[in-house]
Amino acid sequence: MLSKPPAVEAAFRQLLSTLDAEIAELRELGSHLFHHDGAPRESQGILRRAGDRTRFRAEIEKFYRQWQENAPAPTAPSPPAAAPDCEPTNPVLIRHIKGISAPDAAKRLGVGEEKVRGWLEAGTLKGYRPTGGRWKITPADLMAFTRDHRDLLRSG
């Protein structure tokens, strides 16, 4: 059994966020193909994948809730070991989560890479650094940033 429920909760929330972003992206792409490109056959396959991902998300949520109900009470945490002098890491295995690189995000936003890296380091744009050390941004975080910070994009 896992000994750190807060880390498990964080991993679970990040997984759901990633799935939600993927589902939204598939639905948007399928809708665009159907309404704008006149390709209903291709859009049906994409929308079917979005439905599959939605069902997968529901199953994951169900299993997680079952695990929570049967999980033993957390034990008192042991004192943390002295960490090396480096940036904190995300508690989930982020190397397996797909993300958008900083240069790709810059192209999508129409700004320079330096500006995107500055937003990431300032925390204005949510992102993470997998084991390789390069910034990655989830599609959901990029969509939220574009929705919440239109003023930065206009001046960018």
Secondary structure, DSSP 4 states (H G I P E B T S, - for coil): --S-HHHHHHHHHHHHHHHHHHHHHHHHHHHHHHHTS--HHHHHHHHHHHHHHHHHHHHHHHHHHHHHHHSPPPPPPPPPPPPPSS----SS-GGGS--EEHHHHHHHHTS-HHHHHHHHHHTSS--B--TT---EE-HHHHHHHHHH-HHHHHH-
